[in-house]
């Protein structure tokens, strides 16, 4: 609300009931008009609608429009370069340096901006494991952003606990505050700047709520590996025998679909930690893409789009009937739904498993049509492929992509959020693999019979059968062949899967073309890995593919 107009908002009389003793003055925020502390979802609904930030849709979901920014502003993310963290950070395109002086000056301008204004505060935890959870505080100027925080992180329902809450990290998110690049040293009016020494992050010039979520993930990617916890951009589920499975993969690889198994319990769909005690979810909610979502193929997520408590970002709706249109992409292809994880059936109630993974799956969407549908990796190969993070971006997974898929590599299957050198995460993965005798599988959910435009996408039924066989130990006693270029082990047979599927060259009309294409992919791997060669061991380098000419 404007500081120049006085309104009694729905939650005004109760704004401070759930306040913490650790006040906003500790963050340098003084002279605020009103602070709304830890409002529950119902109150935040009323505030968001009262302030014209959002609208109520048919079924009860809240619809918010993020304006200019409908996705992450990756080029506007910075990390403050300071003595305590400088040596730990993988500086480069994803971790751009920002000076402490510029950061302090920008923070001062944000503090001045908030004088006489109203803010919303949520005191929550990041991490479902009490041993490693991080007390955080999110300060926002939008009520619906405060609701987003409640959806995505572990809330505190005890008033005494809220009163004693002291954050170890704080985010100040002000979409209406715009930086001046000439003064502030930013690239544009938009900025996401993390200061690990001061334990604070600043977000401005963007209303895209995903920036809040991914800033906390970036923070945990910095802190937890220092405690021996592998931070992971993956989904996770657990079977009745406490056998955990991890699914790494970028958008479009089938990570969400394949981890949603009616025979297993979902721990989480996006961000997890692997400690000495087991696996735990960093979040308490989902932030799902909903473009072209259907009740037939994704019934659980579809139901969430028509439920009270869900936030729909940039989803088109009819203002007269309030009914949404999930197929419409007028605002963006990156339409989103944020909702608590417990909205989904078959969820692990405490969002953690006190047992270790038995299987780790790297999902790749190979648009060139040459990779086998499943392969078993040894520890060094697992490190190589984890650092590489190969897949293909396909239409609908990112704004601006055309029809034809684009080959891409994303270190650790989440390069934009990795703070340490990728080898640090890969080495932790190897240690945990060896300690717990974990199987690592590379599963291709892309094309067979030829590249995109010639071949066809591998059947989800075949992929599911291959995955089930791996998880259930049915591939333990079958014969394997060594892949000619990549050297990993490929099963010669699998229950309920045709043997021809397991040898991709068989489905190509011209085998010479197949080897030419496969060799070209190997060359892409080798060229990409040069980015990391200075920071990895010779053993890991040797685990990469060989060129076809060198073998023949």
LUMZA-663053 format. One record per residue (C-alpha): x, y, z. Coordinates in pm, whole numbers, plus 32768, in hexadecimal, padded with zeros to 4 digits. Example, Ala and Ser with C-alpha at 12.3 -4.5 7.8 and 13.67 -1.06 7.14 Angstrom:
! LUMZA-663053
ATOM     x     y     z
ATOM  84CE  7E3E  830C
ATOM  8557  7F96  82CA
This chain:
! LUMZA-663053
ATOM     x     y     z
ATOM  8000  8000  8000
ATOM  806E  8163  7FC6
ATOM  80FE  8218  80F0
ATOM  8039  834B  8087
ATOM  7EE1  82AB  80B0
ATOM  7E53  820F  81EE
ATOM  7D84  80D3  81D7
ATOM  7D1C  7FD5  82DB
ATOM  7D7D  7E92  8231
ATOM  7CD9  7D44  8290
ATOM  7DFD  7CD0  836A
ATOM  7E61  7E20  83FE
ATOM  7DDA  7DDD  855C
ATOM  7E96  7C92  8571
ATOM  7FD3  7CF7  84B8
ATOM  80BB  7CD1  85E4
ATOM  8020  7BAE  869F
ATOM  811B  7AB1  8614
ATOM  8249  7B96  861C
ATOM  83A5  7B1F  8678
ATOM  8475  7BCD  8783
ATOM  858B  7BF1  8681
ATOM  8506  7D2C  85DC
ATOM  853D  7DC1  8483
ATOM  8617  7ECF  851B
ATOM  8723  7DC0  8528
ATOM  871E  7DCD  83AC
ATOM  8736  7F47  83A8
ATOM  85C6  7F72  8353
ATOM  8545  809F  8415
ATOM  8415  817F  8400
ATOM  8335  807B  8360
ATOM  81C3  80CE  8353
ATOM  8150  7F6A  83A1
ATOM  81E5  7E0F  83B8
ATOM  8105  7CE2  837B
ATOM  81A8  7BC2  8439
ATOM  817C  7A56  83D5
ATOM  8018  7A79  8355
ATOM  7F6F  792C  8305
ATOM  7EFF  78D8  81A4
ATOM  7D99  794B  81D8
ATOM  7E04  7AA5  824A
ATOM  7EFF  7AC4  812B
ATOM  7DEA  7A6F  8033
ATOM  7D1D  7B90  80BC
ATOM  7E44  7C7F  80B9
ATOM  7EAF  7C24  7F57
ATOM  7D51  7C4F  7ECB
ATOM  7D10  7D8D  7F94
ATOM  7E50  7E26  7F09
ATOM  7DF9  7DBE  7DA5
ATOM  7F36  7CE9  7D91
ATOM  7E77  7BAE  7D35
ATOM  7D20  7B22  7CE0
ATOM  7C54  79FA  7D53
ATOM  7C18  78F0  7C4B
ATOM  7B0E  77E5  7C24
ATOM  7B5C  76D2  7D20
ATOM  7C1B  77B2  7E10
ATOM  7D7B  77E1  7D82
ATOM  7E12  793D  7D8E
ATOM  7E80  79CF  7C3F
ATOM  7FA5  7AC3  7C33
ATOM  8047  7B6C  7B08
ATOM  81BE  7BA3  7B28
ATOM  81CA  7CB1  7A1D
ATOM  8303  7CDC  794A
ATOM  83C3  7BBC  79E4
ATOM  831C  7A6B  79B1
ATOM  8457  799C  79EE
ATOM  85A2  79B3  7AA5
ATOM  8689  7AD5  7A4B
ATOM  87C3  79FF  7A44
ATOM  88A0  7B15  79BC
ATOM  8842  7BFB  7ADE
ATOM  88BB  7B13  7BF2
ATOM  89F6  7B74  7CB6
ATOM  8ABE  7AFA  7DE1
ATOM  8B75  7BEE  7EC3
ATOM  8CEB  7BB5  7EAF
ATOM  8D75  7BBF  8012
ATOM  8E85  7B17  80DF
ATOM  8DBC  7A0A  8192
ATOM  8D33  7962  8057
ATOM  8E0A  79D9  7F34
ATOM  8EE6  78A1  7F26
ATOM  8DBB  77B4  7F2D
ATOM  8CF5  7842  7E0C
ATOM  8CF2  77CD  7CA2
ATOM  8D06  7927  7C07
ATOM  8C82  794F  7AA7
ATOM  8B43  7970  79E2
ATOM  8A66  78EA  7AFE
ATOM  8B1C  7992  7C20
ATOM  8B70  7AF2  7BB1
ATOM  8C38  7BBC  7CAF
ATOM  8BA0  7CEF  7D57
ATOM  8C5B  7DDB  7E40
ATOM  8C09  7DFD  7FB2
ATOM  8C04  7F77  7F8D
ATOM  8AFF  7F6D  7E78
ATOM  8A33  7E6E  7F3B
ATOM  8A2C  7F43  8076
ATOM  89CC  8077  7FB1
ATOM  88B0  7FBE  7F01
ATOM  8835  7F2E  804C
ATOM  8835  808E  80DA
ATOM  875C  810A  7FBC
ATOM  8669  7FE9  7FF2
ATOM  8657  8038  8165
ATOM  8608  81A3  8112
ATOM  8505  8136  8011
ATOM  8445  8077  811E
ATOM  8422  819B  8210
ATOM  82AE  81D5  8239
ATOM  8258  8098  817A
ATOM  81B6  7F4D  81D9
ATOM  8262  7DFB  81C5
ATOM  820C  7C8F  81FC
ATOM  82F1  7BA8  82C1
ATOM  82FE  7A2E  82C6
ATOM  83E2  797B  83BE
ATOM  840F  7819  833D
ATOM  8509  76FE  8316
ATOM  85BB  767E  81E0
ATOM  85EC  7507  8202
ATOM  8512  73EF  8288
ATOM  8626  7353  835C
ATOM  8639  73FF  84B2
ATOM  87AF  73B0  84BB
ATOM  87F4  748A  838B
ATOM  86CB  7571  8361
ATOM  871E  76E2  8341
ATOM  8651  77F1  83F0
ATOM  8604  78F7  82E6
ATOM  853E  7A38  82CC
ATOM  849A  7AB8  818D
ATOM  8431  7C26  8187
ATOM  834F  7C84  8062
ATOM  827F  7DAA  7FF1
ATOM  817A  7CCA  7F4D
ATOM  8085  7BFC  8019
ATOM  8079  7AEB  7F12
ATOM  81F2  7AC3  7F26
ATOM  81C7  7A86  809A
ATOM  80CA  7976  8048
ATOM  81C5  78E3  7F4F
ATOM  82C4  78CA  8068
ATOM  81CA  7813  8144
ATOM  8184  771E  8029
ATOM  82EF  76D8  7FDC
ATOM  839C  76C4  8131
ATOM  836A  7625  8285
ATOM  827A  7700  834B
ATOM  8273  7725  84C6
ATOM  8122  76F0  856B
ATOM  818C  772B  86D3
ATOM  816B  7895  8748
ATOM  827F  7872  884C
ATOM  836C  77E3  8746
ATOM  831B  7901  865B
ATOM  8360  79F9  876F
ATOM  84BD  7967  87A4
ATOM  850F  7940  8631
ATOM  8660  79D8  85D3
ATOM  86AE  79BE  845F
ATOM  8800  7946  83E8
ATOM  87B7  79CE  828E
ATOM  86CC  7ADF  8212
ATOM  863E  7B3E  80BF
ATOM  85AF  7C95  8076
ATOM  84D9  7C82  7F3A
ATOM  8454  7DCD  7EB1
ATOM  83CB  7DAB  7D4E
ATOM  8377  7F1C  7D30
ATOM  84D4  7F8D  7D92
ATOM  85AD  7FB8  7C5F
ATOM  8726  7FD4  7C5A
ATOM  87E0  80E0  7B99
ATOM  88FD  802C  7AE3
ATOM  89C8  816D  7AD0
ATOM  89C4  818F  7C4A
ATOM  8995  802D  7CCA
ATOM  8A7A  7F68  7BE4
ATOM  8965  7E7C  7B74
ATOM  892B  7E0F  7A0E
ATOM  87C5  7E95  7A05
ATOM  86AF  7F0E  7AEA
ATOM  8685  7DA5  7B5B
ATOM  8771  7CFF  7C53
ATOM  87A0  7BCA  7D29
ATOM  88D0  7BF6  7E09
ATOM  8944  7B01  7F14
ATOM  8A2F  7B63  802E
ATOM  8AA8  7A28  80DF
ATOM  8B70  7AE9  81E5
ATOM  8A49  7BC0  8251
ATOM  894F  7AA2  8220
ATOM  8864  7B7B  8155
ATOM  87E4  7B83  7FEE
ATOM  8742  7CA4  7F34
ATOM  8643  7C76  7E1F
ATOM  85B4  7D9B  7D5F
ATOM  8512  7DF9  7C16
ATOM  8467  7CA8  7BE4
ATOM  8326  7C0F  7C6B
ATOM  837A  7AB0  7BF2
ATOM  8359  79E4  7D33
ATOM  844A  78DA  7CBD
ATOM  856A  79C7  7D0B
ATOM  851D  79A0  7E80
ATOM  8518  7825  7E6B
ATOM  8659  7809  7DA2
ATOM  8713  7904  7E79
ATOM  86DC  7827  7FA9
ATOM  8748  76F8  7EDC
ATOM  8886  77AD  7E76
ATOM  88CA  77FD  7FE3
ATOM  88A1  7690  804B
ATOM  8982  7627  7F2A
ATOM  8A8E  76FD  7FCC
ATOM  8A5C  76A4  813B
ATOM  8A02  7532  8145
ATOM  8B2B  749A  8087
ATOM  8C07  753B  8190
ATOM  8B50  745A  8289
ATOM  8B7A  7322  81B5
ATOM  8A18  7333  812A
ATOM  89EF  730E  7FB2
ATOM  88F9  7415  7F37
ATOM  883F  739B  7E04
ATOM  875A  741D  7CF2
ATOM  868B  72DF  7CDB
ATOM  8546  7235  7D33
ATOM  853F  7117  7E2D
ATOM  845A  6FFC  7E93
ATOM  846B  6ED3  7F7E
ATOM  83DE  6D73  7F6F
ATOM  8335  6CAB  807E
ATOM  8483  6C07  80CE
ATOM  851E  6D5F  810C
ATOM  85E1  6D51  7FC5
ATOM  8612  6EB9  7F54
ATOM  8636  6F1B  7DE6
ATOM  86B5  706A  7D65
ATOM  8656  70F8  7C11
ATOM  8737  7204  7B7C
ATOM  86CC  72B3  7A3D
ATOM  867A  7400  799F
ATOM  851F  7468  7928
ATOM  848E  7384  781F
ATOM  854C  724A  7886
ATOM  842B  71B2  7948
ATOM  84B0  71EF  7AA7
ATOM  835E  7244  7B40
ATOM  829C  713D  7A7F
ATOM  838D  701E  7AC2
ATOM  83BC  706A  7C33
ATOM  8241  706E  7C65
ATOM  8217  6EF9  7C96
ATOM  80D9  6E71  7D38
ATOM  81A9  6D57  7DD3
ATOM  8299  6E4A  7E7C
ATOM  827D  6F7B  7F5E
ATOM  82E9  70CF  7EDA
ATOM  83E8  7182  7FB8
ATOM  83F3  72B1  7ED5
ATOM  83FF  7320  7D6A
ATOM  8520  7417  7D4E
ATOM  8625  745A  7E60
ATOM  86BB  736A  7F5E
ATOM  87DD  732B  8047
ATOM  8894  71E1  807D
ATOM  8930  71D1  81D5
ATOM  89D5  70BD  829E
ATOM  8879  7064  831C
ATOM  87AE  705F  81DC
ATOM  86FB  7141  80E4
ATOM  8622  726F  8133
ATOM  855A  736E  806F
ATOM  85CE  74D7  807C
ATOM  846D  7552  8041
ATOM  830A  7511  80AF
ATOM  825E  7559  7F67
ATOM  825F  7534  7DEE
ATOM  8294  763C  7CE2
ATOM  8213  7582  7BB4
ATOM  81FC  75ED  7A49
ATOM  8090  75DB  79DF
ATOM  808E  763E  7870
ATOM  7FAF  754B  77B0
ATOM  7F77  7481  78EE
ATOM  7E61  737F  78C8
ATOM  7D8A  72BE  79BC
ATOM  7DD5  7181  78F7
ATOM  7F51  7188  7905
ATOM  7F9A  724A  7A48
ATOM  7E5D  7223  7B1C
ATOM  7EFC  7276  7C6C
ATOM  7F9B  73BD  7BFD
ATOM  7E66  7412  7B2F
ATOM  7D8D  73F4  7C65
ATOM  7E76  74E3  7D1D
ATOM  7E30  75F6  7C1E
ATOM  7CCA  75FC  7C9D
ATOM  7D0D  75FC  7E10
ATOM  7D18  7701  7F21
ATOM  7E7D  7748  7F8C
ATOM  7F16  7724  7E33
ATOM  7FB2  7851  7D87
ATOM  7F9A  7859  7C0B
ATOM  80A1  7935  7B66
ATOM  804D  79D2  7A16
ATOM  7F35  78DB  79CD
ATOM  7E2D  796E  78E7
ATOM  7CCA  7974  796D
ATOM  7B71  79F7  7910
ATOM  7B28  7B1F  79F9
ATOM  79B2  7AE1  79DB
ATOM  79A6  796C  7A2B
ATOM  7AF8  7962  7AE1
ATOM  7B49  781E  7A2A
ATOM  7CB3  77E8  79C7
ATOM  7D40  777F  7876
ATOM  7E7B  76B0  78A6
ATOM  7EB3  7691  772E
ATOM  7ECE  7808  76F8
ATOM  802E  7899  76EA
ATOM  7FDD  7A07  76A2
ATOM  80A8  7A7B  77D0
ATOM  81B7  7970  77CC
ATOM  81FA  7800  778B
ATOM  8289  77F5  78EC
ATOM  813E  77F2  79A7
ATOM  8167  776F  7B09
ATOM  80A8  76E7  7C34
ATOM  812C  76FF  7D97
ATOM  8085  761E  7E97
ATOM  80DC  755F  7FD7
ATOM  816C  7405  7F99
ATOM  805C  7365  806B
ATOM  7F62  73C2  7F5C
ATOM  7FF3  729C  7E97
ATOM  7F89  7138  7EF7
ATOM  808B  702E  7F4B
ATOM  817D  7125  7FEB
ATOM  8277  70C6  80FA
ATOM  81D8  7180  8222
ATOM  8317  720F  82BD
ATOM  83BB  7249  8167
ATOM  84F4  7186  81C4
ATOM  8576  7022  81CE
ATOM  865D  6F9E  82DD
ATOM  8702  6EB7  81E2
ATOM  87F2  6EE0  80C1
ATOM  87B3  6EC9  7F4C
ATOM  87E0  6D78  7EA8
ATOM  87BD  6E0A  7D4D
ATOM  8815  6F57  7CB0
ATOM  8784  6FA6  7B5A
ATOM  880F  70AB  7A6A
ATOM  86F9  70FD  7973
ATOM  8761  7180  7821
ATOM  868C  71D9  76F5
ATOM  876E  7181  75CF
ATOM  86DA  722B  749D
ATOM  87EB  719A  73BE
ATOM  8756  703D  73EC
ATOM  889E  6F86  742E
ATOM  88B7  6F4E  75A7
ATOM  8845  6DFE  7635
ATOM  8700  6E08  76FD
ATOM  87B5  6D9D  783A
ATOM  8920  6D6D  78A0
ATOM  89D1  6D1E  79E6
ATOM  8AEB  6E06  7A51
ATOM  8C1A  6DC0  7B28
ATOM  8C7C  6EC9  7C2D
ATOM  8D68  6F89  7B45
ATOM  8C6E  6F83  7A28
ATOM  8B61  6FF9  7B1A
ATOM  8C3B  7123  7B78
ATOM  8C7E  7171  7A08
ATOM  8B0F  7169  79A4
ATOM  8AA2  7222  7ADE
ATOM  8B95  733B  7A92
ATOM  8B2C  733A  7923
ATOM  89B3  733E  7961
ATOM  8959  72F0  77F7
ATOM  87FA  7311  7769
ATOM  8736  73C4  7659
ATOM  8653  74EB  769A
ATOM  8506  74AF  75F2
ATOM  83E9  7599  7594
ATOM  831D  7612  76BB
ATOM  842C  75E0  77C0
ATOM  84BF  773C  7799
ATOM  843E  7885  7716
ATOM  84AA  78C9  75B1
ATOM  8506  7767  7549
ATOM  84A3  7701  73EA
ATOM  841A  75B4  7377
ATOM  856B  7508  734D
ATOM  8614  7494  7490
ATOM  875E  7532  74F4
ATOM  8881  7465  757E
ATOM  88EF  74F1  76CB
ATOM  89D0  749E  77F2
ATOM  897D  7512  7952
ATOM  8A7C  74B1  7A5D
ATOM  89E7  73DF  7B76
ATOM  889A  73FA  7ABC
ATOM  8872  7555  7B52
ATOM  899D  762F  7AF6
ATOM  88F7  7783  7B34
ATOM  88D1  772D  7CA6
ATOM  8A20  7687  7CEC
ATOM  8B0D  7761  7DB6
ATOM  8C3D  767F  7DE0
ATOM  8CFA  75E8  7CBB
ATOM  8C2B  74C4  7C2E
ATOM  8D40  73D1  7C8F
ATOM  8CF7  7419  7E00
ATOM  8B92  7399  7DD7
ATOM  8BFC  7278  7CF7
ATOM  8D04  720A  7DF1
ATOM  8C02  720A  7F09
ATOM  8B20  713B  7E2B
ATOM  8C37  703D  7DEF
ATOM  8C82  701F  7F64
ATOM  8B15  6FDE  7FB6
ATOM  8AF7  6EE7  7E96
ATOM  8C1B  6E1A  7F17
ATOM  8BB2  6E2D  8084
ATOM  8A52  6DB5  8038
ATOM  8A90  6CD1  7F0B
ATOM  89AF  6D9E  7E29
ATOM  895D  6D47  7CBF
ATOM  8968  6E6D  7BCD
ATOM  88A2  6E5B  7A8A
ATOM  889D  6F3A  7958
ATOM  873C  6F2D  78C9
ATOM  86EE  6FC2  7774
ATOM  858A  7042  774D
ATOM  85D0  70DE  75F8
ATOM  85BE  705B  7495
ATOM  85F5  6F05  73F4
ATOM  8610  6E9E  7287
ATOM  86AE  6FE5  7222
ATOM  86CF  714C  729B
ATOM  85B0  723B  72DA
ATOM  84E1  725D  719D
ATOM  8537  70FD  7125
ATOM  8523  7016  7250
ATOM  841C  7011  7360
ATOM  841A  7051  74D5
ATOM  845A  6F15  759B
ATOM  831F  6E7E  762E
ATOM  82DC  6EED  7793
ATOM  826A  6D86  77CF
ATOM  83BF  6CFF  776B
ATOM  846E  6E05  7842
ATOM  8392  6DAF  796B
ATOM  83D6  6C3A  7940
ATOM  854F  6C77  792A
ATOM  8542  6D53  7A5D
ATOM  8472  6C5B  7B24
ATOM  8562  6B44  7AC7
ATOM  8689  6C13  7B43
ATOM  85DC  6C73  7C89
ATOM  8563  6B10  7CCD
ATOM  86B6  6A6C  7C8E
ATOM  8646  69B8  7B51
ATOM  8777  6A37  7A92
ATOM  886E  69AC  7B8E
ATOM  889B  6859  7AE7
ATOM  8870  68A5  7973
ATOM  898C  68B4  7878
ATOM  8A20  6A06  7820
ATOM  8AE8  6A8D  76FA
ATOM  8BE8  6BA3  770D
ATOM  8B84  6CD5  7644
ATOM  8C82  6D13  7530
ATOM  8CA5  6E8D  755E
ATOM  8C41  6ED7  76C6
ATOM  8CB7  6D98  776B
ATOM  8B8D  6D71  7852
ATOM  8AD5  6C27  787C
ATOM  8992  6BF2  77B8
ATOM  88AB  6ACC  780D
ATOM  8869  69DC  76ED
ATOM  870F  6989  7770
ATOM  8605  6A0A  785C
ATOM  84B2  697D  78C0
ATOM  8390  6A0B  77F2
ATOM  8478  6AD0  770B
ATOM  84CA  6A62  75A6
ATOM  863D  6A12  7580
ATOM  8658  6AED  744A
ATOM  8609  6C1C  7522
ATOM  8744  6BDF  75F0
ATOM  8827  6BFC  74BE
ATOM  87CA  6D4C  7421
ATOM  8892  6D13  72E0
ATOM  879F  6BFB  7283
ATOM  8683  6CF3  7254
ATOM  8748  6DCC  7162
ATOM  871E  6D84  6FF0
ATOM  8885  6DEA  6FAC
ATOM  8980  6D75  70B2
ATOM  8A97  6E4B  701E
ATOM  89BE  6F7C  7061
ATOM  8982  6F00  71C3
ATOM  8AF6  6EEB  7213
ATOM  8B36  703B  7172
ATOM  8A29  70D9  724D
ATOM  8A9E  7021  7387
ATOM  8C04  708E  7346
ATOM  8B8D  71F5  7323
ATOM  8AE3  71E1  7476
ATOM  8C21  7155  7513
ATOM  8CDE  727F  7484
ATOM  8BE4  736B  7528
ATOM  8C1C  72C1  7678
ATOM  8D96  72DD  7657
ATOM  8D87  744D  75F6
ATOM  8C98  74A4  7712
ATOM  8D6E  73F1  7817
ATOM  8E94  74D4  77C8
ATOM  8DDF  75D9  789D
ATOM  8E1C  7502  79D2
ATOM  8F63  744F  7983
ATOM  9037  7536  7A5C
ATOM  8F74  74D4  7B92
ATOM  8F46  735C  7B6B
ATOM  9025  7228  7B8D
ATOM  90BD  7168  7A6B
ATOM  8FE5  703F  7ACD
ATOM  8EA6  7103  7A8E
ATOM  8F29  7193  7947
ATOM  8F78  7033  78D0
ATOM  8E0F  6FC8  7917
ATOM  8D8E  7096  77F3
ATOM  8D44  7018  7693
ATOM  8E3F  6FC0  7584
ATOM  8E27  7033  741B
ATOM  8DBA  6F29  7323
ATOM  8EF0  6F56  7248
ATOM  8FD6  6F1D  7370
ATOM  8F2C  6DD4  73C2
ATOM  8F20  6D4B  7261
